[in-house]
Every structure is written in structure tokens, then in C-alpha cells.
Amino acid sequence: MVLVALTSWIAIGAVIGATLVWVWKPRRSTLVWGAIVGGAGGSAGGLIGRMLFPESLLAAPIMVAVVGAGVAILIGRVEQHSRTFDPPAGS
């Protein structure tokens, strides 16, 4: 059961991450990057959801996995944005 839950969180996060990258089209981001970051965020969110709602089998952890994937993509997007617009060191 644990392996199925973890796999579902990663898969849901990967789909959400790739979808968000496809919709937002951030610079230098690919669908693969979105799937990887979203999968990582989805697995982290699913684990957090499982800790917060231990009695819920799938509903609450899956919702938190979706939120975790979205947050991971936002963090990655902000990180890429800050790297893109940094002024040169000599200026």
C-alpha cells in the first residue's frame, strides 16, 4: 500500500508540474524539468499529508501532493527568475 501511495503522489505531482510548466512557459524550463520538480513536490506533499491526516487513505494526501507540486514549481520558477535577472558582478 505504501509503494502504491508513493507512486501515485509522484505521478500526480509530475502531471501537475508538467501542466504548470506548459501553461506558464517559464524561461529555460522544459516539461521534463516540470515533471521532475512536480514529482518531488508531490511526493513531499503526499508524505506531509499522510503525517497530518493519518486516518485518510488517499483523499487528503493526494490533495496535499497537488499543493506540494504547485509550491515546488513556484519555488523553482522564482529561483530561475532570480538567476536570470541578477546583475553582473562588476556592476
N, CA and C atoms as an extended XYZ file, in Angstrom:
273
Properties=species:S:1:pos:R:3:atomname:S:1:resname:S:1:resid:I:1 pbc="F F F"
N         0.823       -1.200        0.000 N   MET     1
C         0.000        0.000        0.000 CA  MET     1
C         0.865        1.260        0.000 C   MET     1
N         1.967        1.228        0.720 N   VAL     2
C         2.830        2.406        0.811 CA  VAL     2
C         3.454        2.710       -0.544 C   VAL     2
N         3.899        1.680       -1.248 N   LEU     3
C         4.516        1.889       -2.557 CA  LEU     3
C         3.510        2.439       -3.565 C   LEU     3
N         2.274        1.958       -3.499 N   VAL     4
C         1.233        2.465       -4.396 CA  VAL     4
C         0.936        3.931       -4.097 C   VAL     4
N         0.862        4.283       -2.817 N   ALA     5
C         0.590        5.674       -2.439 CA  ALA     5
C         1.731        6.582       -2.881 C   ALA     5
N         2.965        6.175       -2.629 N   LEU     6
C         4.118        6.993       -3.012 CA  LEU     6
C         4.192        7.167       -4.528 C   LEU     6
N         3.946        6.099       -5.257 N   THR     7
C         3.957        6.175       -6.716 CA  THR     7
C         2.854        7.094       -7.226 C   THR     7
N         1.689        7.038       -6.609 N   SER     8
C         0.598        7.912       -7.048 CA  SER     8
C         0.907        9.372       -6.754 C   SER     8
N         1.545        9.661       -5.616 N   TRP     9
C         1.912       11.046       -5.306 CA  TRP     9
C         2.929       11.574       -6.302 C   TRP     9
N         3.906       10.747       -6.651 N   ILE    10
C         4.916       11.162       -7.629 CA  ILE    10
C         4.282       11.377       -8.998 C   ILE    10
N         3.404       10.458       -9.404 N   ALA    11
C         2.757       10.582      -10.716 CA  ALA    11
C         1.863       11.814      -10.784 C   ALA    11
N         1.083       12.046       -9.749 N   ILE    12
C         0.209       13.218       -9.724 CA  ILE    12
C         1.040       14.500       -9.721 C   ILE    12
N         2.100       14.521       -8.926 N   GLY    13
C         2.977       15.689       -8.904 CA  GLY    13
C         3.641       15.935      -10.242 C   GLY    13
N         4.056       14.867      -10.925 N   ALA    14
C         4.692       15.017      -12.234 CA  ALA    14
C         3.715       15.578      -13.259 C   ALA    14
N         2.493       15.110      -13.242 N   VAL    15
C         1.479       15.621      -14.173 CA  VAL    15
C         1.168       17.081      -13.873 C   VAL    15
N         0.986       17.414      -12.609 N   ILE    16
C         0.705       18.802      -12.233 CA  ILE    16
C         1.891       19.695      -12.605 C   ILE    16
N         3.103       19.245      -12.314 N   GLY    17
C         4.285       20.039      -12.632 CA  GLY    17
C         4.443       20.281      -14.126 C   GLY    17
N         4.280       19.242      -14.926 N   ALA    18
C         4.392       19.402      -16.378 CA  ALA    18
C         3.282       20.306      -16.916 C   ALA    18
N         2.090       20.185      -16.366 N   THR    19
C         0.981       21.035      -16.798 CA  THR    19
C         1.243       22.500      -16.463 C   THR    19
N         1.741       22.758      -15.260 N   LEU    20
C         2.026       24.144      -14.876 CA  LEU    20
C         3.131       24.747      -15.728 C   LEU    20
N         4.160       23.971      -16.048 N   VAL    21
C         5.226       24.481      -16.914 CA  VAL    21
C         4.686       24.735      -18.313 C   VAL    21
N         3.804       23.874      -18.785 N   TRP    22
C         3.222       24.041      -20.113 CA  TRP    22
C         2.343       25.293      -20.172 C   TRP    22
N         1.609       25.571      -19.096 N   VAL    23
C         0.717       26.733      -19.069 CA  VAL    23
C         1.506       28.029      -18.878 C   VAL    23
N         2.448       28.052      -17.923 N   TRP    24
C         3.177       29.280      -17.609 CA  TRP    24
C         4.294       29.587      -18.592 C   TRP    24
N         4.902       28.558      -19.162 N   LYS    25
C         6.023       28.701      -20.095 CA  LYS    25
C         7.156       29.556      -19.524 C   LYS    25
N         7.705       29.175      -18.352 N   PRO    26
C         8.831       29.939      -17.819 CA  PRO    26
C        10.080       29.748      -18.681 C   PRO    26
N        10.983       30.721      -18.624 N   ARG    27
C        12.210       30.651      -19.410 CA  ARG    27
C        13.067       29.475      -18.991 C   ARG    27
N        13.689       28.856      -19.958 N   ARG    28
C        14.625       27.749      -19.761 CA  ARG    28
C        14.050       26.618      -18.928 C   ARG    28
N        12.764       26.386      -18.997 N   SER    29
C        12.144       25.262      -18.308 CA  SER    29
C        11.502       24.353      -19.341 C   SER    29
N        11.677       23.072      -19.157 N   THR    30
C        11.089       22.096      -20.070 CA  THR    30
C        10.011       21.309      -19.335 C   THR    30
N         9.267       20.545      -20.094 N   LEU    31
C         8.252       19.694      -19.478 CA  LEU    31
C         8.891       18.643      -18.573 C   LEU    31
N        10.073       18.179      -18.956 N   VAL    32
C        10.767       17.190      -18.123 CA  VAL    32
C        11.158       17.813      -16.783 C   VAL    32
N        11.669       19.051      -16.815 N   TRP    33
C        12.003       19.751      -15.574 CA  TRP    33
C        10.759       19.884      -14.702 C   TRP    33
N         9.645       20.265      -15.318 N   GLY    34
C         8.400       20.402      -14.567 CA  GLY    34
C         7.932       19.092      -13.971 C   GLY    34
N         8.090       18.009      -14.723 N   ALA    35
C         7.679       16.700      -14.212 CA  ALA    35
C         8.563       16.261      -13.051 C   ALA    35
N         9.860       16.513      -13.150 N   ILE    36
C        10.766       16.108      -12.073 CA  ILE    36
C        10.520       16.923      -10.808 C   ILE    36
N        10.445       18.239      -10.961 N   VAL    37
C        10.221       19.104       -9.793 CA  VAL    37
C         8.822       18.866       -9.220 C   VAL    37
N         7.841       18.712      -10.087 N   GLY    38
C         6.488       18.427       -9.616 CA  GLY    38
C         6.387       17.083       -8.916 C   GLY    38
N         7.091       16.084       -9.433 N   GLY    39
C         7.104       14.771       -8.776 CA  GLY    39
C         7.737       14.831       -7.403 C   GLY    39
N         8.816       15.592       -7.289 N   ALA    40
C         9.458       15.753       -5.979 CA  ALA    40
C         8.530       16.496       -5.012 C   ALA    40
N         7.907       17.556       -5.494 N   GLY    41
C         6.965       18.293       -4.648 CA  GLY    41
C         5.740       17.470       -4.289 C   GLY    41
N         5.280       16.668       -5.233 N   GLY    42
C         4.130       15.812       -4.967 CA  GLY    42
C         4.435       14.737       -3.933 C   GLY    42
N         5.627       14.150       -4.010 N   SER    43
C         5.984       13.136       -3.020 CA  SER    43
C         6.165       13.762       -1.636 C   SER    43
N         6.788       14.941       -1.584 N   ALA    44
C         6.938       15.622       -0.292 CA  ALA    44
C         5.573       16.030        0.265 C   ALA    44
N         4.724       16.574       -0.609 N   GLY    45
C         3.383       16.957       -0.163 CA  GLY    45
C         2.558       15.762        0.284 C   GLY    45
N         2.671       14.655       -0.425 N   GLY    46
C         1.942       13.443       -0.033 CA  GLY    46
C         2.390       12.916        1.312 C   GLY    46
N         3.698       12.952        1.562 N   LEU    47
C         4.196       12.500        2.860 CA  LEU    47
C         3.732       13.426        3.976 C   LEU    47
N         3.752       14.724        3.725 N   ILE    48
C         3.255       15.681        4.719 CA  ILE    48
C         1.763       15.463        4.956 C   ILE    48
N         1.010       15.257        3.881 N   GLY    49
C        -0.420       14.991        4.019 CA  GLY    49
C        -0.701       13.714        4.785 C   GLY    49
N         0.144       12.710        4.584 N   ARG    50
C        -0.020       11.448        5.315 CA  ARG    50
C         0.270       11.642        6.802 C   ARG    50
N         1.249       12.514        7.128 N   MET    51
C         1.552       12.780        8.536 CA  MET    51
C         0.451       13.611        9.192 C   MET    51
N        -0.122       14.565        8.439 N   LEU    52
C        -1.163       15.422        9.014 CA  LEU    52
C        -2.499       14.706        9.140 C   LEU    52
N        -2.790       13.830        8.184 N   PHE    53
C        -4.075       13.115        8.158 CA  PHE    53
C        -3.816       11.616        8.077 C   PHE    53
N        -3.379       10.978        9.171 N   PRO    54
C        -3.026        9.555        9.102 CA  PRO    54
C        -4.223        8.636        8.878 C   PRO    54
N        -5.414        9.084        9.237 N   GLU    55
C        -6.593        8.228        9.077 CA  GLU    55
C        -7.123        8.227        7.646 C   GLU    55
N        -6.766        9.212        6.863 N   SER    56
C        -7.217        9.303        5.478 CA  SER    56
C        -6.307        8.461        4.602 C   SER    56
N        -6.908        7.590        3.803 N   LEU    57
C        -6.100        6.716        2.957 CA  LEU    57
C        -5.526        7.446        1.759 C   LEU    57
N        -6.363        8.119        0.975 N   LEU    58
C        -5.866        8.737       -0.246 CA  LEU    58
C        -6.274       10.190       -0.433 C   LEU    58
N        -7.461       10.568       -0.034 N   ALA    59
C        -8.003       11.882       -0.405 CA  ALA    59
C        -7.142       13.040        0.092 C   ALA    59
N        -6.889       13.131        1.370 N   ALA    60
C        -6.127       14.257        1.915 CA  ALA    60
C        -4.673       14.248        1.441 C   ALA    60
N        -3.962       13.110        1.480 N   PRO    61
C        -2.586       13.147        0.979 CA  PRO    61
C        -2.480       13.504       -0.500 C   PRO    61
N        -3.445       13.106       -1.291 N   ILE    62
C        -3.402       13.450       -2.716 CA  ILE    62
C        -3.622       14.947       -2.897 C   ILE    62
N        -4.541       15.529       -2.145 N   MET    63
C        -4.754       16.976       -2.243 CA  MET    63
C        -3.502       17.742       -1.806 C   MET    63
N        -2.851       17.286       -0.743 N   VAL    64
C        -1.635       17.944       -0.290 CA  VAL    64
C        -0.502       17.704       -1.284 C   VAL    64
N        -0.490       16.563       -1.976 N   ALA    65
C         0.508       16.301       -3.012 CA  ALA    65
C         0.353       17.275       -4.180 C   ALA    65
N        -0.884       17.582       -4.538 N   VAL    66
C        -1.134       18.557       -5.606 CA  VAL    66
C        -0.621       19.934       -5.183 C   VAL    66
N        -0.906       20.314       -3.952 N   VAL    67
C        -0.429       21.602       -3.438 CA  VAL    67
C         1.106       21.608       -3.381 C   VAL    67
N         1.688       20.503       -2.937 N   GLY    68
C         3.144       20.407       -2.860 CA  GLY    68
C         3.795       20.533       -4.225 C   GLY    68
N         3.197       19.935       -5.248 N   ALA    69
C         3.737       20.056       -6.603 CA  ALA    69
C         3.664       21.496       -7.086 C   ALA    69
N         2.549       22.158       -6.823 N   GLY    70
C         2.409       23.560       -7.220 CA  GLY    70
C         3.408       24.453       -6.515 C   GLY    70
N         3.616       24.220       -5.231 N   VAL    71
C         4.575       25.022       -4.466 CA  VAL    71
C         5.994       24.772       -4.976 C   VAL    71
N         6.322       23.523       -5.274 N   ALA    72
C         7.664       23.213       -5.787 CA  ALA    72
C         7.912       23.900       -7.124 C   ALA    72
N         6.917       23.924       -7.995 N   ILE    73
C         7.070       24.600       -9.283 CA  ILE    73
C         7.225       26.107       -9.071 C   ILE    73
N         6.448       26.679       -8.158 N   LEU    74
C         6.589       28.108       -7.870 CA  LEU    74
C         7.979       28.448       -7.334 C   LEU    74
N         8.490       27.621       -6.431 N   ILE    75
C         9.829       27.849       -5.888 CA  ILE    75
C        10.870       27.731       -6.995 C   ILE    75
N        10.735       26.736       -7.834 N   GLY    76
C        11.665       26.585       -8.947 CA  GLY    76
C        11.584       27.740       -9.923 C   GLY    76
N        10.388       28.227      -10.158 N   ARG    77
C        10.214       29.351      -11.075 CA  ARG    77
C        10.837       30.625      -10.506 C   ARG    77
N        10.650       30.878       -9.223 N   VAL    78
C        11.249       32.047       -8.587 CA  VAL    78
C        12.766       31.920       -8.599 C   VAL    78
N        13.279       30.728       -8.340 N   GLU    79
C        14.724       30.518       -8.347 CA  GLU    79
C        15.306       30.769       -9.730 C   GLU    79
N        14.649       30.285      -10.759 N   GLN    80
C        15.123       30.529      -12.118 CA  GLN    80
C        15.025       32.007      -12.469 C   GLN    80
N        13.959       32.656      -12.027 N   HIS    81
C        13.773       34.080      -12.307 CA  HIS    81
C        14.869       34.898      -11.641 C   HIS    81
N        15.235       34.558      -10.417 N   SER    82
C        16.270       35.320       -9.721 CA  SER    82
C        17.635       35.098      -10.353 C   SER    82
N        17.888       33.936      -10.882 N   ARG    83
C        19.168       33.684      -11.566 CA  ARG    83
C        19.230       34.408      -12.894 C   ARG    83
N        18.104       34.550      -13.566 N   THR    84
C        18.077       35.148      -14.887 CA  THR    84
C        18.348       36.643      -14.825 C   THR    84
N        17.857       37.331      -13.816 N   PHE    85
C        17.926       38.780      -13.764 CA  PHE    85
C        18.957       39.315      -12.783 C   PHE    85
N        19.914       38.505      -12.336 N   ASP    86
C        20.971       39.020      -11.474 CA  ASP    86
C        21.902       39.912      -12.291 C   ASP    86
N        22.267       41.076      -11.754 N   PRO    87
C        23.199       41.946      -12.484 CA  PRO    87
C        24.596       41.327      -12.466 C   PRO    87
N        25.433       41.690      -13.414 N   PRO    88
C        26.807       41.189      -13.415 CA  PRO    88
C        27.537       41.593      -12.151 C   PRO    88
N        28.542       40.831      -11.758 N   ALA    89
C        29.243       41.062      -10.501 CA  ALA    89
C        30.013       42.374      -10.492 C   ALA    89
N        30.490       42.840      -11.627 N   GLY    90
C        31.291       44.055      -11.671 CA  GLY    90
C        30.478       45.339      -11.706 C   GLY    90
N        29.155       45.255      -11.821 N   SER    91
C        28.339       46.476      -11.972 CA  SER    91
C        27.883       47.004      -10.649 C   SER    91
